[in-house]
């Protein structure tokens, strides 16, 4: 008989006589109406999941409540322990009870997809780890990335070398802190970090090296970290490609200073101690930027420092207009708008002679982007003009037309 099945039957017997403490460390706390044990567990249908660990941490910390606004779970859901035991959870209360008794030796690290949730009045099927992580992100619940970025280099660093998994599933050796940041910059700081275990870390709070065997143990390291200010800033689009970033977080008035970074380059020192205004205003070219605030905050006993970063996608709202001129007859000409956003915005065709407007025609979004006109002899400027929200100037391009 398969050794997993033998173990399962033995543990099921323990459950029936009330000795669950060896199995789940729940000491009989979980209502057996809410949790069922399968007759023959099918381990192959379960997925290793870091996101389910994050979800359970949110339950334990009361950031994910039974009636919270963003989403609610449909039960039952199937969960798996790190020792390949599986359980069926039938209620939020049972989910809460599980979070109280997991530890390094026995903890949840698997889930059976799909999970059904109700979000914005719609039932959604969460079919993968990436979809579950996205759901947590959308609802403001902390993921491994969020917690790792909060505490890394603040209360621990790696004892290099380590290995990480790249987006193409290859293993990449990381030999230093600089290597780590280069790797993350290349992969994208919005991606969840995937580590090859075991790995060693240098714990600043314990002043010693710790061996980490899995994501659950890494989360436990986060729980040992000292408190630092929870940095945050909002982003407001001003106009064109100009943005205003405003720092706002608990304790900001007590913090001596912090620094603004764009793509890892310090651009400004701010804070109450330097008569700062807690704002950064910058004009960008089109592209993707990483915006961060960072501080070493001894007044918070945060000697290793902390940071908050986010990614900014900059798109110039002002279209670059262009016209194609197609003569039909000597005095009859067709004009065609050829710029990229011609189907997305409203614009105007205008004809000027001696700087006087003699004709105009509106081209609404979704039009045919063509304009024809029969001219009398003379010199004209045929212009395409667009006034777009967020663009500080009227976009304009003109072609000179001479009709003999």
C-alpha positions in Angstrom: 0.0 0.0 0.0 1.2 3.5 -0.8 2.9 5.0 2.2 0.9 8.3 1.9 -2.3 6.3 2.1 -1.1 4.4 5.2 -0.2 7.6 6.9 -3.5 9.1 5.9 -5.5 6.2 7.4 -3.5 6.4 10.6 -4.1 10.2 10.9 -7.7 9.9 10.1 -8.0 7.4 13.0 -6.4 9.9 15.3 -8.9 12.5 14.1 -11.7 10.2 14.9 -10.5 9.6 18.5 -9.8 13.3 19.1 -5.9 13.4 18.9 -5.5 15.9 16.1 -2.6 17.7 17.8 0.0 15.5 16.2 -1.5 16.0 12.8 -2.7 19.6 12.5 -1.6 21.0 15.9 -5.2 22.3 16.2 -5.9 20.5 19.5 -9.4 19.8 18.5 -10.2 23.4 17.8 -11.5 23.1 14.3 -15.2 22.3 13.8 -15.4 19.0 11.9 -18.5 20.3 10.1 -16.2 22.9 8.5 -13.2 20.7 7.7 -13.5 17.3 6.0 -10.7 14.8 5.4 -10.9 13.0 2.0 -11.0 9.2 1.9 -8.1 9.0 -0.5 -6.2 12.3 -0.9 -5.1 13.1 -4.5 -1.9 15.1 -4.1 -1.4 15.6 -7.8 -4.4 18.1 -8.1 -2.9 20.6 -5.6 -0.6 23.4 -6.6 2.3 24.8 -4.5 1.2 28.3 -3.6 2.9 31.2 -2.0 -0.2 33.3 -2.6 -2.3 31.1 -0.4 0.2 31.7 2.4 -0.2 35.4 1.9 -4.0 35.0 1.9 -3.9 33.1 5.2 -1.6 35.8 6.7 -4.2 38.4 5.7 -6.9 36.3 7.5 -4.7 36.0 10.6 -4.0 39.8 10.6 -7.7 40.6 10.0 -6.9 42.5 6.7 -9.1 39.9 5.0 -12.3 39.6 6.9 -15.4 37.5 6.1 -17.4 40.5 4.9 -14.5 42.7 3.5 -15.5 44.8 0.5 -13.1 43.7 -2.2 -13.9 40.0 -2.5 -15.3 37.1 -0.5 -14.4 33.4 -0.8 -16.9 30.7 -1.7 -16.5 27.5 0.3 -15.5 24.8 0.4 -11.8 25.2 -0.6 -9.2 22.5 -0.7 -5.9 23.2 1.0 -2.7 21.2 1.5 -0.1 21.0 4.2 3.6 20.9 3.6 3.6 17.2 4.6 1.1 16.4 1.7 -2.0 16.1 4.0 -5.0 17.8 2.5 -8.1 19.3 4.1 -11.4 20.7 2.9 -12.3 24.0 4.6 -15.9 24.9 4.7 -16.1 28.3 6.4 -14.2 31.5 7.1 -14.2 30.6 10.8 -12.4 27.3 10.0 -9.9 29.3 7.9 -9.2 31.5 10.9 -8.7 28.5 13.2 -6.1 27.0 10.8 -4.0 30.2 10.8 -3.7 30.1 14.6 -1.9 26.7 14.8 0.3 26.4 11.7 4.1 26.6 12.3 7.4 25.9 10.6 6.9 22.1 10.9 3.2 21.9 9.7 1.7 24.7 7.6 -0.5 25.3 4.6 1.5 25.7 1.3 -0.8 24.2 -1.3 -4.2 24.9 -2.8 -6.5 23.2 -5.3 -7.5 25.5 -8.1 -9.9 26.9 -9.1 -11.1 28.9 -6.2 -14.4 30.8 -6.6 -14.7 34.3 -5.2 -17.3 37.1 -5.4 -15.8 40.4 -6.5 -17.8 43.5 -7.4 -21.0 41.5 -7.5 -19.5 39.0 -10.0 -18.4 35.4 -9.4 -14.8 34.9 -10.6 -12.9 31.6 -11.0 -9.3 31.9 -9.8 -7.5 29.3 -11.7 -3.8 29.8 -11.0 -1.2 31.2 -8.7 -0.7 34.3 -10.8 -4.5 35.0 -10.8 -4.6 34.6 -7.0 -1.6 36.9 -6.6 -3.3 39.5 -8.9 -6.5 39.3 -6.8 -4.5 40.0 -3.6 -2.7 42.9 -5.3 -6.0 44.4 -6.6 -7.5 44.3 -3.1 -4.5 45.8 -1.3 -3.5 42.6 0.5 0.2 42.0 1.1 1.9 39.5 -1.2 5.4 38.0 -0.8 6.7 40.9 -3.0 5.1 43.5 -0.8 6.5 42.1 2.5 9.9 41.2 1.0 10.4 44.7 -0.4 9.4 46.2 3.0 12.0 44.2 5.0 14.8 43.3 2.7 18.0 45.3 3.6 16.0 46.8 6.5 16.3 43.8 8.8 18.0 41.1 6.8 20.2 40.5 3.7 21.1 37.3 1.9 24.3 35.4 2.8 25.4 35.3 -0.8 25.5 33.5 -3.2 21.8 32.5 -3.6 19.8 31.4 -6.6 16.6 32.8 -8.0 14.1 31.7 -10.7 13.8 34.0 -13.7 10.7 34.6 -15.7 11.9 32.0 -18.3 12.2 29.4 -15.4 16.0 29.4 -15.5 18.0 29.5 -12.3 20.2 32.6 -11.9 23.0 32.8 -9.4 23.1 36.0 -7.4 26.5 36.8 -5.9 25.9 40.2 -4.3 23.4 42.8 -3.4 24.2 44.6 -6.6 23.6 41.4 -8.6 20.2 41.1 -6.8 19.1 44.6 -7.8 20.3 44.2 -11.3 18.4 40.9 -11.6 15.2 42.4 -10.2 15.5 45.5 -12.4 15.8 43.3 -15.4 12.9 41.0 -14.4 10.6 43.8 -13.2 10.1 44.8 -9.6 6.4 44.1 -9.9 7.1 40.3 -10.4 6.9 38.0 -7.4 10.4 36.9 -6.3 11.0 33.1 -6.6 13.9 31.7 -4.6 15.7 28.4 -4.8 15.8 26.9 -1.3 17.5 26.4 1.0 19.2 29.7 1.3 20.9 31.6 4.1 20.1 35.1 5.3 21.9 37.5 7.7 19.3 38.6 10.3 20.1 42.0 11.6 17.7 41.7 14.5 19.1 38.4 15.7 22.7 39.2 14.6 23.2 35.8 13.1 22.7 33.7 10.0 19.5 31.8 9.5 18.8 28.9 7.1 15.5 29.4 5.2 14.0 26.3 3.7 10.8 27.6 2.1 8.5 30.7 1.7 6.7 30.1 5.0 10.0 30.4 6.9 10.8 33.6 4.9 7.5 35.0 6.0 8.4 34.2 9.6 11.6 36.2 9.2 9.4 39.2 8.2 7.4 38.7 11.4 10.7 39.1 13.4 11.6 42.4 11.8 11.6 45.7 13.7 9.1 48.3 12.9 10.0 51.0 10.4 7.8 53.8 9.0 5.4 52.5 6.3 6.5 54.8 3.5 4.0 55.7 0.8 3.3 58.4 -1.8 0.5 59.2 -4.2 0.9 60.0 -7.9 -1.1 62.8 -9.6 -0.9 63.5 -13.3 -0.4 67.3 -13.9 -0.3 67.7 -17.6 1.6 66.5 -20.6 4.2 64.1 -19.2 4.5 66.0 -15.9 3.6 64.2 -12.6 3.4 65.2 -9.0 4.4 62.7 -6.3 3.3 63.4 -2.7 4.6 61.5 0.3 2.0 60.7 2.9 2.4 58.1 5.6 2.1 57.8 9.4 4.9 59.5 11.2 6.0 61.7 8.3 6.2 64.8 10.4 8.6 63.0 12.9 10.9 61.7 10.2 14.0 63.8 9.8 14.4 63.2 6.0 13.9 60.9 3.1 15.1 60.7 -0.4 13.3 60.5 -3.8 14.7 58.2 -6.4 13.9 57.8 -10.1 15.4 54.6 -11.6 17.7 54.2 -8.6 19.1 57.7 -9.0 18.6 60.1 -6.1 16.9 63.3 -7.3 15.9 65.1 -4.1 16.1 65.0 -0.4 12.8 65.8 1.4 11.3 65.8 4.9 10.4 67.9 7.9 14.0 68.2 9.0 15.1 69.9 5.7 12.0 72.1 5.3 10.7 69.9 2.6 7.2 70.0 1.1 6.8 66.2 0.9 6.4 66.5 -2.9 8.4 65.8 -6.0 7.4 67.2 -9.5 9.0 65.8 -12.6 8.6 65.9 -16.3 9.4 62.6 -18.1 9.9 61.3 -21.6 7.6 58.5 -22.6 8.6 55.2 -21.0 8.6 53.1 -17.8 10.1 54.4 -14.6 10.7 53.1 -11.1 9.9 55.8 -8.5 11.0 55.3 -4.9 11.3 57.0 -1.5 13.9 55.7 0.8 15.1 56.6 4.3 17.3 55.6 7.2 15.2 56.4 10.2 17.1 56.1 13.5 14.3 57.9 15.2 12.2 54.9 14.5 15.0 52.4 15.4 15.1 51.6 11.6 18.9 51.8 11.2 19.1 49.6 8.1 16.6 51.8 6.3 13.3 51.2 4.4 11.8 52.1 1.1 8.6 52.3 -1.0 8.7 51.9 -4.8 6.2 51.8 -7.6 6.3 51.7 -11.4 5.1 54.6 -13.5 4.1 54.2 -17.2 4.4 57.6 -19.0 2.5 58.1 -22.2 2.5 61.6 -23.8 -1.1 62.7 -24.1 -0.3 65.1 -26.9 -0.6 63.3 -30.2 2.1 63.8 -32.9 -0.1 64.6 -35.9 0.6 63.8 -39.6 -1.2 64.3 -42.9 -1.0 62.5 -46.3 -1.9 64.7 -49.3 -3.5 63.0 -52.3 -4.2 65.3 -55.3 -7.3 64.1 -57.2 -7.5 66.8 -59.9 -5.7 70.1 -60.4 -7.9 71.9 -57.8 -9.3 69.0 -55.9 -7.3 67.4 -53.1 -7.9 64.7 -50.5 -6.2 64.8 -47.1 -5.8 61.7 -44.9 -4.9 61.7 -41.2 -2.1 59.2 -40.7 -1.1 59.6 -37.1 -1.2 56.7 -34.6 -4.1 57.9 -32.4 -6.4 59.0 -35.2 -9.1 56.6 -34.2 -9.0 57.5 -30.5 -9.5 61.2 -30.5 -11.6 64.0 -32.0 -9.8 66.5 -34.2 -10.5 69.3 -36.7 -9.6 69.9 -40.3 -9.0 73.6 -41.0 -8.1 75.6 -44.1 -6.4 79.0 -43.8 -5.7 81.6 -46.4 -3.6 84.7 -45.5 -4.0 83.5 -41.9 -7.8 83.7 -42.1 -9.9 80.6 -41.4 -12.0 79.9 -44.4 -13.2 76.4 -43.7 -13.2 73.8 -41.0 -14.6 70.3 -40.4 -14.8 68.2 -37.3 -13.6 64.6 -37.4 -15.1 62.7 -34.5 -13.6 59.7 -32.9 -14.2 56.6 -35.1 -14.6 58.7 -38.3 -13.0 57.9 -41.7 -10.0 60.2 -41.1 -10.3 61.7 -44.6 -11.1 65.2 -45.8 -11.5 66.5 -49.4 -11.7 70.1 -50.7 -11.9 71.8 -54.1 -9.7 74.9 -54.1 -9.8 78.2 -56.1 -6.4 79.4 -57.3 -4.2 80.7 -54.4 -2.0 79.6 -51.5 -3.5 77.8 -48.5 -2.5 76.1 -45.3 -4.5 73.0 -44.6 -4.2 72.1 -41.0 -5.1 69.2 -38.7 -5.7 70.4 -35.1 -6.4 68.4 -31.9 -7.1 69.6 -28.4 -6.6 66.7 -26.0 -7.4 66.5 -22.3 -4.1 66.7 -20.3 -2.2 68.3 -23.2 -1.2 71.9 -22.4 -1.1 73.0 -26.0 -3.2 72.4 -29.1 -1.5 69.9 -31.3 -1.3 71.1 -34.9 0.3 70.1 -38.2 -0.2 72.0 -41.5 0.5 71.5 -45.2 0.9 74.4 -47.7 -1.2 74.0 -50.8 -0.6 76.1 -53.9 -3.3 76.0 -56.6 -2.5 77.7 -59.9 
